[in-house]
């Protein structure tokens, strides 16, 4: 199994319904691949350099473990942000 991180962008062109979110998370849990996630809340920057506010465009994340990346891609095609014209970004994480 490889670990994956999904970054959820805040660029949907319309709001998803609670029913759409419930359906997606039900499918994600039923897939056996879903390992959790969250909205992104308040942030604190440490260090001396200013950076772009990641929370201006990233609004949440999801974690998955899978042997086949395509299974996650197929599930994410039904993600509410994607269904409403926005983007999610699937990132393979290095194994530790």
Backbone as a printed PyTorch tensor [residue, N CA C, xyz], in Angstrom:
tensor([[[  0.8370,  -1.1850,   0.0000],
         [  0.0000,   0.0000,   0.0000],
         [  0.8780,   1.2430,   0.0000]],

        [[  0.5150,   2.1930,  -0.8240],
         [  1.2140,   3.4730,  -0.8560],
         [  0.3230,   4.5320,  -0.2150]],

        [[  0.9350,   5.4660,   0.5330],
         [  0.1620,   6.5470,   1.1270],
         [ -0.0160,   7.6990,   0.1310]],

        [[ -1.1800,   8.3150,   0.1860],
         [ -1.5090,   9.4410,  -0.6830],
         [ -2.1280,  10.5650,   0.1350]],

        [[ -1.8590,  11.7820,  -0.2940],
         [ -2.4510,  12.9810,   0.2800],
         [ -3.2370,  13.6750,  -0.8210]],

        [[ -4.4420,  14.0830,  -0.5110],
         [ -5.2570,  14.8430,  -1.4540],
         [ -5.3980,  16.2530,  -0.9010]],

        [[ -4.9820,  17.2380,  -1.6810],
         [ -5.1490,  18.6420,  -1.3150],
         [ -6.4180,  19.1450,  -1.9880]],

        [[ -7.2980,  19.7310,  -1.2020],
         [ -8.5760,  20.2190,  -1.7150],
         [ -8.4610,  21.7260,  -1.9160]],

        [[ -8.6240,  22.1490,  -3.1480],
         [ -8.5400,  23.5700,  -3.4820],
         [ -9.9000,  24.2340,  -3.2730]],

        [[ -9.8750,  25.4870,  -2.9050],
         [-11.1020,  26.2430,  -2.6640],
         [-11.5600,  26.9830,  -3.9000]],

        [[-11.6040,  26.2950,  -5.0380],
         [-11.9250,  26.9720,  -6.2920],
         [-13.1950,  26.4500,  -6.9570]],

        [[-14.0710,  25.8210,  -6.1870],
         [-15.3380,  25.3590,  -6.7630],
         [-16.1570,  26.5670,  -7.2070]],

        [[-16.9030,  26.3930,  -8.2780],
         [-17.6940,  27.5070,  -8.8160],
         [-19.0830,  27.5850,  -8.1940]],

        [[-19.4530,  26.5630,  -7.4190],
         [-20.7210,  26.5810,  -6.6860],
         [-20.5670,  25.7160,  -5.4390]],

        [[-21.5030,  25.8530,  -4.5230],
         [-21.4470,  25.1340,  -3.2530],
         [-21.9900,  23.7150,  -3.3870]],

        [[-21.3000,  22.7800,  -2.7890],
         [-21.7860,  21.3990,  -2.7260],
         [-22.8460,  21.3000,  -1.6340]],

        [[-23.7610,  20.3780,  -1.8090],
         [-24.7980,  20.1650,  -0.8030],
         [-24.2840,  19.2230,   0.2800]],

        [[-24.9370,  19.2500,   1.4090],
         [-24.5820,  18.3350,   2.4900],
         [-24.7720,  16.8850,   2.0390]],

        [[-25.7850,  16.6450,   1.2200],
         [-26.0380,  15.3000,   0.6980],
         [-24.8620,  14.8270,  -0.1710]],

        [[-24.3060,  15.7250,  -0.9990],
         [-23.1570,  15.3590,  -1.8410],
         [-21.9430,  15.0120,  -0.9810]],

        [[-21.7050,  15.8110,   0.0630],
         [-20.5870,  15.5200,   0.9640],
         [-20.7990,  14.1930,   1.6770]],

        [[-21.9980,  13.9560,   2.1700],
         [-22.2900,  12.6910,   2.8660],
         [-22.0930,  11.4970,   1.9480]],

        [[-22.5730,  11.6080,   0.7190],
         [-22.4380,  10.5130,  -0.2470],
         [-20.9590,  10.2330,  -0.5350]],

        [[-20.1770,  11.3090,  -0.7480],
         [-18.7570,  11.1190,  -1.0420],
         [-18.0430,  10.4380,   0.1260]],

        [[-18.2450,  10.9410,   1.3480],
         [-17.5370,  10.3610,   2.4880],
         [-17.9990,   8.9410,   2.7870]],

        [[-19.2380,   8.6450,   2.5150],
         [-19.7210,   7.2720,   2.6520],
         [-18.9980,   6.3600,   1.6600]],

        [[-18.8840,   6.7960,   0.4070],
         [-18.1630,   6.0220,  -0.6130],
         [-16.6860,   5.8820,  -0.2490]],

        [[-16.0910,   6.9710,   0.2590],
         [-14.6710,   6.9370,   0.6330],
         [-14.4430,   5.9270,   1.7520]],

        [[-15.2840,   5.9610,   2.7860],
         [-15.1440,   5.0000,   3.8910],
         [-15.3600,   3.5710,   3.3970]],

        [[-16.3820,   3.3760,   2.5760],
         [-16.6930,   2.0350,   2.0660],
         [-15.5880,   1.4770,   1.1660]],

        [[-14.7830,   2.3560,   0.5740],
         [-13.7080,   1.9070,  -0.3190],
         [-12.6130,   1.1520,   0.4280]],

        [[-12.4940,   1.4130,   1.7360],
         [-11.4200,   0.8130,   2.5200],
         [-10.0820,   1.5040,   2.3460]],

        [[-10.0410,   2.5440,   1.5250],
         [ -8.7960,   3.2620,   1.2310],
         [ -8.6410,   4.5330,   2.0650]],

        [[ -9.7360,   5.0770,   2.5420],
         [ -9.7840,   6.3740,   3.2160],
         [ -9.1810,   6.2750,   4.6110]],

        [[ -8.2700,   7.1980,   4.9310],
         [ -7.6050,   7.2180,   6.2270],
         [ -7.8650,   8.4940,   7.0200]],

        [[ -8.7410,   9.3540,   6.5400],
         [ -9.0740,  10.5590,   7.2890],
         [ -8.7910,  11.8220,   6.5120]],

        [[ -9.0430,  12.9340,   7.1690],
         [ -8.8340,  14.2310,   6.5530],
         [ -9.5050,  15.3060,   7.3770]],

        [[ -9.4190,  16.5240,   6.9030],
         [ -9.9800,  17.6420,   7.6510],
         [-10.0160,  18.8910,   6.7870]],

        [[-10.8470,  19.8240,   7.2100],
         [-10.7320,  21.1800,   6.6760],
         [ -9.4500,  21.7660,   7.2440]],

        [[ -8.9500,  22.8160,   6.6280],
         [ -7.7710,  23.5040,   7.1510],
         [ -8.2530,  24.7510,   7.8660]],

        [[ -7.8340,  24.8930,   9.1000],
         [ -8.2640,  26.0180,   9.9210],
         [ -7.2080,  27.1150,   9.9820]],

        [[ -7.1650,  27.7740,  11.1170],
         [ -6.2440,  28.8730,  11.3660],
         [ -4.8050,  28.4020,  11.1860]],

        [[ -3.9620,  29.2780,  10.6730],
         [ -2.5770,  28.8890,  10.4420],
         [ -1.6230,  29.8090,  11.1840]],

        [[ -0.4360,  29.2960,  11.4350],
         [  0.6490,  30.0480,  12.0500],
         [  1.8880,  29.8050,  11.2100]],

        [[  2.5500,  30.8710,  10.8060],
         [  3.7760,  30.7460,  10.0180],
         [  4.9650,  30.9590,  10.9390]],

        [[  5.9270,  30.0570,  10.8490],
         [  7.1660,  30.1770,  11.6020],
         [  8.2960,  30.4270,  10.6170]],

        [[  9.2450,  31.2400,  11.0000],
         [ 10.3710,  31.5480,  10.1210],
         [ 10.3690,  33.0210,   9.7640]],

        [[ 11.3870,  33.4190,   9.0080],
         [ 11.6030,  34.8310,   8.7160],
         [ 11.0560,  35.3060,   7.3850]],

        [[ 10.6080,  34.3890,   6.5390],
         [ 10.1940,  34.7860,   5.1990],
         [  8.6890,  34.6850,   5.0380]],

        [[  8.1290,  35.6810,   4.3910],
         [  6.7040,  35.6450,   4.0780],
         [  6.4750,  34.6430,   2.9620]],

        [[  5.3430,  34.0160,   2.9920],
         [  4.9710,  33.1060,   1.9160],
         [  3.5060,  33.3320,   1.5840]],

        [[  3.1150,  32.8490,   0.4420],
         [  1.7090,  32.9470,   0.0650],
         [  0.8780,  32.2090,   1.1040]],

        [[ -0.2960,  32.7140,   1.3780],
         [ -1.1780,  32.0620,   2.3400],
         [ -1.7690,  30.8150,   1.7090]],

        [[ -1.2980,  29.6680,   2.1570],
         [ -1.8050,  28.4150,   1.5920],
         [ -3.3020,  28.2820,   1.8000]],

        [[ -3.8070,  28.8460,   2.8850],
         [ -5.2390,  28.7330,   3.1620],
         [ -6.0780,  29.6420,   2.2780]],

        [[ -5.4300,  30.4760,   1.4610],
         [ -6.1850,  31.2560,   0.4720],
         [ -6.6740,  30.3640,  -0.6560]],

        [[ -6.0060,  29.2390,  -0.8770],
         [ -6.4190,  28.3640,  -1.9760],
         [ -6.5720,  26.9010,  -1.5700]],

        [[ -5.9930,  26.4880,  -0.4530],
         [ -6.1810,  25.1180,   0.0340],
         [ -7.1380,  25.1510,   1.2170]],

        [[ -8.1920,  24.3630,   1.1360],
         [ -9.2180,  24.4160,   2.1760],
         [ -9.3530,  23.1120,   2.9590]],

        [[ -8.6480,  22.0680,   2.5240],
         [ -8.7360,  20.8040,   3.2360],
         [ -7.8010,  19.7670,   2.6570]],

        [[ -7.7630,  18.6240,   3.3290],
         [ -6.9300,  17.5180,   2.8500],
         [ -7.6150,  16.1980,   3.1880]],

        [[ -7.2310,  15.1650,   2.4680],
         [ -7.6890,  13.7970,   2.7120],
         [ -6.4770,  12.8810,   2.6500]],

        [[ -6.5440,  11.7580,   3.3660],
         [ -5.4770,  10.7580,   3.3220],
         [ -6.0540,   9.4470,   2.8300]],

        [[ -5.3060,   8.7760,   1.9680],
         [ -5.6860,   7.4670,   1.4500],
         [ -4.4610,   6.5660,   1.4330]],

        [[ -4.6870,   5.2690,   1.5260],
         [ -3.6570,   4.2590,   1.2860],
         [ -4.2060,   3.3330,   0.2140]],

        [[ -3.4110,   3.0650,  -0.8190],
         [ -3.8970,   2.2180,  -1.9080],
         [ -2.7440,   1.5360,  -2.6190]],

        [[ -3.0240,   0.3810,  -3.1900],
         [ -2.0490,  -0.2920,  -4.0420],
         [ -2.2020,   0.1860,  -5.4800]],

        [[ -3.3880,   0.6640,  -5.8250],
         [ -3.6600,   1.1550,  -7.1780],
         [ -4.1300,   2.6100,  -7.1240]],

        [[ -3.3050,   3.5040,  -7.6230],
         [ -3.6170,   4.9340,  -7.6510],
         [ -4.9500,   5.2030,  -8.3440]],

        [[ -5.2500,   4.4510,  -9.3950],
         [ -6.4530,   4.6850, -10.1970],
         [ -7.7310,   4.5620,  -9.3660]],

        [[ -7.7190,   3.7170,  -8.3490],
         [ -8.9090,   3.5770,  -7.5000],
         [ -9.2130,   4.8810,  -6.7740]],

        [[ -8.1690,   5.5870,  -6.3500],
         [ -8.3700,   6.8840,  -5.6970],
         [ -8.8240,   7.9070,  -6.7330]],

        [[ -8.2030,   7.9010,  -7.9010],
         [ -8.5880,   8.8270,  -8.9800],
         [-10.0690,   8.6530,  -9.3090]],

        [[-10.5170,   7.4080,  -9.4220],
         [-11.9240,   7.1430,  -9.7330],
         [-12.8450,   7.6750,  -8.6390]],

        [[-12.4550,   7.5040,  -7.3900],
         [-13.2460,   8.0150,  -6.2740],
         [-13.2720,   9.5410,  -6.2820]],

        [[-12.1220,  10.1640,  -6.5250],
         [-12.0360,  11.6290,  -6.5060],
         [-12.8070,  12.2830,  -7.6490]],

        [[-13.0780,  11.5480,  -8.6970],
         [-13.9000,  12.0940,  -9.7860],
         [-15.3000,  12.4340,  -9.2810]],

        [[-15.6930,  11.8530,  -8.1430],
         [-17.0040,  12.1160,  -7.5560],
         [-16.9130,  13.0240,  -6.3270]],

        [[-15.7450,  13.6330,  -6.1070],
         [-15.5680,  14.5540,  -4.9790],
         [-16.4320,  15.7920,  -5.2170]],

        [[-17.1400,  16.2880,  -4.2050],
         [-18.0250,  17.4400,  -4.3940],
         [-17.3520,  18.6800,  -4.9740]],

        [[-16.1140,  18.9510,  -4.6060],
         [-15.4270,  20.1180,  -5.1730],
         [-15.2330,  19.9310,  -6.6760]],

        [[-14.8530,  18.7350,  -7.0940],
         [-14.6710,  18.4400,  -8.5210],
         [-16.0060,  18.5450,  -9.2520]],

        [[-17.0600,  17.9960,  -8.6530],
         [-18.3890,  18.0510,  -9.2740],
         [-18.8950,  19.4780,  -9.4430]],

        [[-18.3590,  20.3900,  -8.6270],
         [-18.7760,  21.7900,  -8.6940],
         [-17.7110,  22.6740,  -9.3420]],

        [[-16.9230,  22.0890, -10.2480],
         [-16.0030,  22.8690, -11.0670],
         [-14.6560,  23.1810, -10.4490]],

        [[-14.3670,  22.6580,  -9.2740],
         [-13.1040,  22.9380,  -8.6110],
         [-12.0850,  21.8260,  -8.7980]],

        [[-11.0060,  21.9050,  -8.0200],
         [ -9.8760,  20.9860,  -8.1780],
         [ -9.4940,  20.3250,  -6.8630]],

        [[ -9.0470,  19.0900,  -6.9790],
         [ -8.3490,  18.4040,  -5.8980],
         [ -7.0390,  17.8980,  -6.4870]],

        [[ -6.0380,  17.7680,  -5.6500],
         [ -4.6990,  17.3910,  -6.1160],
         [ -4.2600,  16.1220,  -5.3920]],

        [[ -4.0020,  15.0670,  -6.1370],
         [ -3.5890,  13.7850,  -5.5630],
         [ -2.0660,  13.7010,  -5.5570]],

        [[ -1.4850,  13.5390,  -4.3670],
         [ -0.0330,  13.4940,  -4.2080],
         [  0.3750,  12.1630,  -3.5890]],

        [[  1.2810,  11.4590,  -4.2480],
         [  1.8320,  10.2390,  -3.6660],
         [  2.8800,  10.6440,  -2.6410]],

        [[  2.8110,  10.0630,  -1.4610],
         [  3.7700,  10.3720,  -0.4060],
         [  4.8850,   9.3330,  -0.4010]],

        [[  6.1070,   9.7520,  -0.0970],
         [  7.1920,   8.7830,  -0.0150],
         [  6.9390,   7.8350,   1.1520]],

        [[  7.3120,   6.5960,   0.9690],
         [  7.1550,   5.6270,   2.0510],
         [  8.2560,   5.8570,   3.0680]],

        [[  7.8770,   5.7550,   4.3390],
         [  8.8780,   5.9950,   5.3880],
         [  9.2350,   4.7200,   6.0950]]])
